[in-house]
Amino acid sequence: MPVEENKMLVRRQFDEIWNGGNWATVDELYAPNYVHHDPYNPDQGTGPEAFKLRVSGYRNVLHTCRRGA
């Protein structure tokens, strides 16, 4: 995948999911067997639904923090 395409996907993740809470984008971008590898937060589940729970938790706590353009 070209570098610019990768950049676009990362921007979409932050803009649409983290900032916008657009859960449909999670379903589009994340595979059903997605695994989040974080040694400090193990056992977070797999797939898009687990990612949505993780993002939702952060968004609830950090609701005033949004990534700028």
Distance bins in CASP14 RR format, pairs under 12 A and 6 or more apart:
PFRMAT RR
TARGET T0000
AUTHOR 0000-0000-0000
RMODE 2
METHOD distances of the structure
MODEL  1
1 7 0 0 0 0 0 1 0 0 0 0 0
1 8 0 0 0 0 1 0 0 0 0 0 0
1 9 0 0 0 0 1 0 0 0 0 0 0
1 10 0 0 0 0 0 1 0 0 0 0 0
2 8 0 0 0 0 1 0 0 0 0 0 0
2 9 0 0 0 0 0 1 0 0 0 0 0
3 9 0 0 0 0 0 1 0 0 0 0 0
3 10 0 0 0 0 0 1 0 0 0 0 0
4 10 0 0 0 0 0 1 0 0 0 0 0
4 11 0 0 0 0 0 1 0 0 0 0 0
5 11 0 0 0 0 0 1 0 0 0 0 0
5 12 0 0 0 0 0 1 0 0 0 0 0
6 12 0 0 0 0 0 1 0 0 0 0 0
6 13 0 0 0 0 0 1 0 0 0 0 0
6 29 0 0 0 0 0 1 0 0 0 0 0
7 13 0 0 0 0 0 1 0 0 0 0 0
7 14 0 0 0 0 0 1 0 0 0 0 0
7 15 0 0 0 0 0 1 0 0 0 0 0
8 14 0 0 0 0 0 1 0 0 0 0 0
8 15 0 0 0 0 0 1 0 0 0 0 0
8 16 0 0 0 0 0 1 0 0 0 0 0
8 29 0 0 0 0 0 1 0 0 0 0 0
9 15 0 0 0 0 0 1 0 0 0 0 0
9 16 0 0 0 0 0 1 0 0 0 0 0
9 17 0 0 0 0 0 1 0 0 0 0 0
9 25 0 0 0 0 0 1 0 0 0 0 0
9 28 0 0 0 0 0 1 0 0 0 0 0
9 29 1 0 0 1 0 0 0 0 0 0 0
9 30 0 0 0 0 0 1 0 0 0 0 0
10 16 0 0 0 0 0 1 0 0 0 0 0
10 17 0 0 0 0 0 1 0 0 0 0 0
10 18 0 0 0 0 0 1 0 0 0 0 0
10 29 0 0 0 0 0 1 0 0 0 0 0
10 67 0 0 0 0 0 1 0 0 0 0 0
11 17 0 0 0 0 0 1 0 0 0 0 0
11 18 0 0 0 0 0 1 0 0 0 0 0
11 19 0 0 0 0 0 1 0 0 0 0 0
11 25 0 0 0 0 0 1 0 0 0 0 0
11 29 0 0 0 0 0 1 0 0 0 0 0
11 67 0 0 0 0 1 0 0 0 0 0 0
11 68 0 0 0 0 0 1 0 0 0 0 0
11 69 0 0 0 0 1 0 0 0 0 0 0
12 18 0 0 0 0 0 1 0 0 0 0 0
12 19 0 0 0 0 0 1 0 0 0 0 0
12 20 0 0 0 0 0 1 0 0 0 0 0
12 21 0 0 0 0 0 1 0 0 0 0 0
12 22 0 0 0 0 1 0 0 0 0 0 0
12 24 0 0 0 0 0 1 0 0 0 0 0
12 25 1 0 0 1 0 0 0 0 0 0 0
12 26 0 0 0 0 0 1 0 0 0 0 0
12 28 0 0 0 0 1 0 0 0 0 0 0
12 29 1 0 0 1 0 0 0 0 0 0 0
12 30 0 0 0 0 0 1 0 0 0 0 0
12 67 0 0 0 0 0 1 0 0 0 0 0
13 19 0 0 0 0 1 0 0 0 0 0 0
13 20 0 0 0 0 0 1 0 0 0 0 0
13 21 0 0 0 0 0 1 0 0 0 0 0
13 22 0 0 0 0 0 1 0 0 0 0 0
13 25 1 0 0 1 0 0 0 0 0 0 0
13 26 0 0 0 0 1 0 0 0 0 0 0
13 28 0 0 0 0 0 1 0 0 0 0 0
13 29 1 0 0 1 0 0 0 0 0 0 0
13 30 0 0 0 0 1 0 0 0 0 0 0
13 51 0 0 0 0 1 0 0 0 0 0 0
13 55 0 0 0 0 1 0 0 0 0 0 0
13 67 0 0 0 0 1 0 0 0 0 0 0
14 20 0 0 0 0 1 0 0 0 0 0 0
14 21 0 0 0 0 0 1 0 0 0 0 0
14 22 0 0 0 0 0 1 0 0 0 0 0
14 25 0 0 0 0 0 1 0 0 0 0 0
14 29 0 0 0 0 0 1 0 0 0 0 0
14 55 0 0 0 0 0 1 0 0 0 0 0
14 58 0 0 0 0 0 1 0 0 0 0 0
14 59 0 0 0 0 0 1 0 0 0 0 0
14 65 0 0 0 0 0 1 0 0 0 0 0
14 66 0 0 0 0 1 0 0 0 0 0 0
14 67 1 0 1 0 0 0 0 0 0 0 0
14 68 0 0 0 0 1 0 0 0 0 0 0
14 69 0 0 0 0 1 0 0 0 0 0 0
15 21 0 0 0 0 1 0 0 0 0 0 0
15 22 0 0 0 0 1 0 0 0 0 0 0
15 25 0 0 0 0 1 0 0 0 0 0 0
15 29 0 0 0 0 0 1 0 0 0 0 0
15 66 0 0 0 0 1 0 0 0 0 0 0
15 67 1 0 0 1 0 0 0 0 0 0 0
15 68 0 0 0 0 1 0 0 0 0 0 0
15 69 0 0 0 0 1 0 0 0 0 0 0
16 22 1 0 1 0 0 0 0 0 0 0 0
16 23 0 0 0 0 1 0 0 0 0 0 0
16 24 0 0 0 0 1 0 0 0 0 0 0
16 25 1 0 1 0 0 0 0 0 0 0 0
16 26 0 0 0 0 1 0 0 0 0 0 0
16 27 0 0 0 0 0 1 0 0 0 0 0
16 28 0 0 0 0 1 0 0 0 0 0 0
16 29 0 0 0 0 1 0 0 0 0 0 0
16 55 0 0 0 0 0 1 0 0 0 0 0
16 67 0 0 0 0 0 1 0 0 0 0 0
17 23 1 0 0 1 0 0 0 0 0 0 0
17 24 0 0 0 0 1 0 0 0 0 0 0
17 25 1 0 1 0 0 0 0 0 0 0 0
17 26 1 0 1 0 0 0 0 0 0 0 0
17 27 0 0 0 0 0 1 0 0 0 0 0
17 28 0 0 0 0 1 0 0 0 0 0 0
17 29 1 0 0 1 0 0 0 0 0 0 0
17 30 0 0 0 0 1 0 0 0 0 0 0
17 48 0 0 0 0 0 1 0 0 0 0 0
17 51 0 0 0 0 1 0 0 0 0 0 0
17 52 0 0 0 0 1 0 0 0 0 0 0
17 54 0 0 0 0 0 1 0 0 0 0 0
17 55 1 0 1 0 0 0 0 0 0 0 0
17 56 0 0 0 0 0 1 0 0 0 0 0
17 58 0 0 0 0 0 1 0 0 0 0 0
17 59 0 0 0 0 1 0 0 0 0 0 0
17 66 0 0 0 0 0 1 0 0 0 0 0
17 67 0 0 0 0 0 1 0 0 0 0 0
18 25 0 0 0 0 0 1 0 0 0 0 0
18 26 0 0 0 0 0 1 0 0 0 0 0
18 29 0 0 0 0 0 1 0 0 0 0 0
18 51 0 0 0 0 0 1 0 0 0 0 0
18 52 0 0 0 0 0 1 0 0 0 0 0
18 54 0 0 0 0 0 1 0 0 0 0 0
18 55 1 0 0 1 0 0 0 0 0 0 0
18 56 0 0 0 0 0 1 0 0 0 0 0
18 57 0 0 0 0 0 1 0 0 0 0 0
18 58 1 0 0 1 0 0 0 0 0 0 0
18 59 1 0 0 1 0 0 0 0 0 0 0
18 62 0 0 0 0 1 0 0 0 0 0 0
18 63 0 0 0 0 0 1 0 0 0 0 0
18 65 0 0 0 0 1 0 0 0 0 0 0
18 66 1 0 0 1 0 0 0 0 0 0 0
18 67 1 0 0 1 0 0 0 0 0 0 0
18 68 0 0 0 0 0 1 0 0 0 0 0
19 25 0 0 0 0 0 1 0 0 0 0 0
19 55 0 0 0 0 0 1 0 0 0 0 0
19 58 0 0 0 0 0 1 0 0 0 0 0
19 59 0 0 0 0 1 0 0 0 0 0 0
19 62 0 0 0 0 0 1 0 0 0 0 0
19 63 0 0 0 0 0 1 0 0 0 0 0
19 64 0 0 0 0 0 1 0 0 0 0 0
19 65 0 0 0 0 1 0 0 0 0 0 0
19 66 1 0 1 0 0 0 0 0 0 0 0
19 67 1 0 1 0 0 0 0 0 0 0 0
19 68 1 0 0 1 0 0 0 0 0 0 0
19 69 0 0 0 0 1 0 0 0 0 0 0
20 26 0 0 0 0 0 1 0 0 0 0 0
20 55 0 0 0 0 1 0 0 0 0 0 0
20 56 0 0 0 0 0 1 0 0 0 0 0
20 59 0 0 0 0 1 0 0 0 0 0 0
20 63 0 0 0 0 0 1 0 0 0 0 0
20 66 0 0 0 0 1 0 0 0 0 0 0
20 67 0 0 0 0 0 1 0 0 0 0 0
20 68 0 0 0 0 0 1 0 0 0 0 0
21 51 0 0 0 0 0 1 0 0 0 0 0
21 52 0 0 0 0 1 0 0 0 0 0 0
21 55 1 0 0 1 0 0 0 0 0 0 0
21 56 0 0 0 0 1 0 0 0 0 0 0
21 57 0 0 0 0 0 1 0 0 0 0 0
21 58 0 0 0 0 0 1 0 0 0 0 0
21 59 1 0 0 1 0 0 0 0 0 0 0
21 60 0 0 0 0 0 1 0 0 0 0 0
21 63 0 0 0 0 0 1 0 0 0 0 0
21 66 0 0 0 0 0 1 0 0 0 0 0
22 28 0 0 0 0 1 0 0 0 0 0 0
22 29 0 0 0 0 0 1 0 0 0 0 0
22 52 0 0 0 0 0 1 0 0 0 0 0
22 55 0 0 0 0 0 1 0 0 0 0 0
22 56 0 0 0 0 0 1 0 0 0 0 0
22 59 0 0 0 0 0 1 0 0 0 0 0
23 29 0 0 0 0 0 1 0 0 0 0 0
23 30 0 0 0 0 0 1 0 0 0 0 0
23 48 0 0 0 0 1 0 0 0 0 0 0
23 49 0 0 0 0 1 0 0 0 0 0 0
23 51 0 0 0 0 1 0 0 0 0 0 0
23 52 1 0 1 0 0 0 0 0 0 0 0
23 53 0 0 0 0 0 1 0 0 0 0 0
23 55 0 0 0 0 1 0 0 0 0 0 0
23 56 0 0 0 0 1 0 0 0 0 0 0
23 59 0 0 0 0 0 1 0 0 0 0 0
24 30 0 0 0 0 0 1 0 0 0 0 0
24 48 0 0 0 0 1 0 0 0 0 0 0
24 52 0 0 0 0 0 1 0 0 0 0 0
25 48 0 0 0 0 1 0 0 0 0 0 0
25 51 0 0 0 0 0 1 0 0 0 0 0
25 52 0 0 0 0 0 1 0 0 0 0 0
25 55 0 0 0 0 0 1 0 0 0 0 0
26 32 0 0 0 0 0 1 0 0 0 0 0
26 34 0 0 0 0 1 0 0 0 0 0 0
26 47 0 0 0 0 1 0 0 0 0 0 0
26 48 1 0 1 0 0 0 0 0 0 0 0
26 49 0 0 0 0 1 0 0 0 0 0 0
26 50 0 0 0 0 1 0 0 0 0 0 0
26 51 1 0 1 0 0 0 0 0 0 0 0
26 52 1 0 1 0 0 0 0 0 0 0 0
26 53 0 0 0 0 0 1 0 0 0 0 0
26 54 0 0 0 0 0 1 0 0 0 0 0
26 55 1 0 0 1 0 0 0 0 0 0 0
26 56 0 0 0 0 0 1 0 0 0 0 0
27 34 0 0 0 0 0 1 0 0 0 0 0
27 47 0 0 0 0 1 0 0 0 0 0 0
27 48 1 0 1 0 0 0 0 0 0 0 0
27 49 0 0 0 0 1 0 0 0 0 0 0
27 51 0 0 0 0 1 0 0 0 0 0 0
27 52 0 0 0 0 1 0 0 0 0 0 0
28 48 0 0 0 0 1 0 0 0 0 0 0
28 51 0 0 0 0 0 1 0 0 0 0 0
29 47 0 0 0 0 0 1 0 0 0 0 0
29 48 0 0 0 0 1 0 0 0 0 0 0
29 51 0 0 0 0 1 0 0 0 0 0 0
29 52 0 0 0 0 0 1 0 0 0 0 0
29 55 0 0 0 0 0 1 0 0 0 0 0
30 36 0 0 0 0 1 0 0 0 0 0 0
30 46 0 0 0 0 1 0 0 0 0 0 0
30 47 1 0 0 1 0 0 0 0 0 0 0
30 48 1 0 1 0 0 0 0 0 0 0 0
30 49 0 0 0 0 1 0 0 0 0 0 0
30 50 0 0 0 0 1 0 0 0 0 0 0
30 51 1 0 1 0 0 0 0 0 0 0 0
30 52 0 0 0 0 1 0 0 0 0 0 0
30 54 0 0 0 0 0 1 0 0 0 0 0
30 55 0 0 0 0 0 1 0 0 0 0 0
31 46 0 0 0 0 1 0 0 0 0 0 0
31 47 1 0 0 1 0 0 0 0 0 0 0
31 48 1 0 0 1 0 0 0 0 0 0 0
31 50 0 0 0 0 0 1 0 0 0 0 0
31 51 0 0 0 0 0 1 0 0 0 0 0
32 46 0 0 0 0 1 0 0 0 0 0 0
32 47 1 0 1 0 0 0 0 0 0 0 0
32 48 1 0 0 1 0 0 0 0 0 0 0
32 49 0 0 0 0 1 0 0 0 0 0 0
32 50 0 0 0 0 0 1 0 0 0 0 0
32 51 0 0 0 0 0 1 0 0 0 0 0
33 45 0 0 0 0 0 1 0 0 0 0 0
33 46 1 0 0 1 0 0 0 0 0 0 0
33 47 1 0 0 1 0 0 0 0 0 0 0
33 48 0 0 0 0 1 0 0 0 0 0 0
33 49 0 0 0 0 0 1 0 0 0 0 0
33 50 0 0 0 0 0 1 0 0 0 0 0
33 51 0 0 0 0 0 1 0 0 0 0 0
34 44 0 0 0 0 0 1 0 0 0 0 0
34 45 0 0 0 0 1 0 0 0 0 0 0
34 46 1 0 0 1 0 0 0 0 0 0 0
34 47 1 0 1 0 0 0 0 0 0 0 0
34 48 1 0 0 1 0 0 0 0 0 0 0
34 49 0 0 0 0 1 0 0 0 0 0 0
34 50 1 0 0 1 0 0 0 0 0 0 0
34 51 1 0 0 1 0 0 0 0 0 0 0
34 52 0 0 0 0 0 1 0 0 0 0 0
34 54 0 0 0 0 0 1 0 0 0 0 0
35 42 0 0 0 0 0 1 0 0 0 0 0
35 43 0 0 0 0 0 1 0 0 0 0 0
35 44 0 0 0 0 1 0 0 0 0 0 0
35 45 1 0 0 1 0 0 0 0 0 0 0
35 46 1 0 1 0 0 0 0 0 0 0 0
35 47 1 0 0 1 0 0 0 0 0 0 0
35 48 0 0 0 0 0 1 0 0 0 0 0
35 50 0 0 0 0 1 0 0 0 0 0 0
35 51 0 0 0 0 1 0 0 0 0 0 0
35 54 0 0 0 0 0 1 0 0 0 0 0
36 42 0 0 0 0 1 0 0 0 0 0 0
36 43 0 0 0 0 0 1 0 0 0 0 0
36 44 1 0 1 0 0 0 0 0 0 0 0
36 45 1 0 0 1 0 0 0 0 0 0 0
36 46 1 0 0 1 0 0 0 0 0 0 0
36 47 0 0 0 0 1 0 0 0 0 0 0
36 48 0 0 0 0 0 1 0 0 0 0 0
36 49 0 0 0 0 0 1 0 0 0 0 0
36 50 1 0 0 1 0 0 0 0 0 0 0
36 51 1 0 0 1 0 0 0 0 0 0 0
36 52 0 0 0 0 0 1 0 0 0 0 0
36 53 0 0 0 0 0 1 0 0 0 0 0
36 54 1 0 0 1 0 0 0 0 0 0 0
36 55 0 0 0 0 0 1 0 0 0 0 0
37 43 0 0 0 0 0 1 0 0 0 0 0
37 44 0 0 0 0 1 0 0 0 0 0 0
37 45 0 0 0 0 0 1 0 0 0 0 0
37 46 0 0 0 0 0 1 0 0 0 0 0
38 44 1 0 0 1 0 0 0 0 0 0 0
38 45 0 0 0 0 0 1 0 0 0 0 0
38 50 0 0 0 0 0 1 0 0 0 0 0
38 51 0 0 0 0 0 1 0 0 0 0 0
38 54 0 0 0 0 1 0 0 0 0 0 0
41 50 0 0 0 0 0 1 0 0 0 0 0
41 53 0 0 0 0 0 1 0 0 0 0 0
41 54 0 0 0 0 1 0 0 0 0 0 0
41 57 0 0 0 0 0 1 0 0 0 0 0
41 58 0 0 0 0 0 1 0 0 0 0 0
43 50 0 0 0 0 1 0 0 0 0 0 0
43 54 0 0 0 0 0 1 0 0 0 0 0
44 50 1 0 1 0 0 0 0 0 0 0 0
44 51 0 0 0 0 1 0 0 0 0 0 0
44 52 0 0 0 0 0 1 0 0 0 0 0
44 53 1 0 0 1 0 0 0 0 0 0 0
44 54 1 0 1 0 0 0 0 0 0 0 0
44 55 0 0 0 0 0 1 0 0 0 0 0
44 57 0 0 0 0 0 1 0 0 0 0 0
44 58 0 0 0 0 0 1 0 0 0 0 0
45 51 0 0 0 0 1 0 0 0 0 0 0
45 52 0 0 0 0 0 1 0 0 0 0 0
45 53 0 0 0 0 1 0 0 0 0 0 0
45 54 0 0 0 0 1 0 0 0 0 0 0
46 53 0 0 0 0 0 1 0 0 0 0 0
46 54 0 0 0 0 0 1 0 0 0 0 0
47 53 0 0 0 0 0 1 0 0 0 0 0
47 54 0 0 0 0 0 1 0 0 0 0 0
48 54 0 0 0 0 0 1 0 0 0 0 0
48 55 0 0 0 0 0 1 0 0 0 0 0
49 55 0 0 0 0 0 1 0 0 0 0 0
49 56 0 0 0 0 0 1 0 0 0 0 0
50 56 0 0 0 0 0 1 0 0 0 0 0
50 57 0 0 0 0 0 1 0 0 0 0 0
51 57 0 0 0 0 0 1 0 0 0 0 0
51 58 0 0 0 0 0 1 0 0 0 0 0
52 58 0 0 0 0 0 1 0 0 0 0 0
52 59 0 0 0 0 0 1 0 0 0 0 0
53 59 0 0 0 0 0 1 0 0 0 0 0
53 60 0 0 0 0 0 1 0 0 0 0 0
54 60 0 0 0 0 0 1 0 0 0 0 0
54 61 0 0 0 0 0 1 0 0 0 0 0
55 61 0 0 0 0 0 1 0 0 0 0 0
55 62 0 0 0 0 0 1 0 0 0 0 0
56 62 0 0 0 0 0 1 0 0 0 0 0
56 63 0 0 0 0 0 1 0 0 0 0 0
57 63 0 0 0 0 1 0 0 0 0 0 0
58 65 0 0 0 0 1 0 0 0 0 0 0
58 66 0 0 0 0 0 1 0 0 0 0 0
58 67 0 0 0 0 0 1 0 0 0 0 0
59 65 0 0 0 0 1 0 0 0 0 0 0
59 66 0 0 0 0 1 0 0 0 0 0 0
59 67 0 0 0 0 0 1 0 0 0 0 0
END
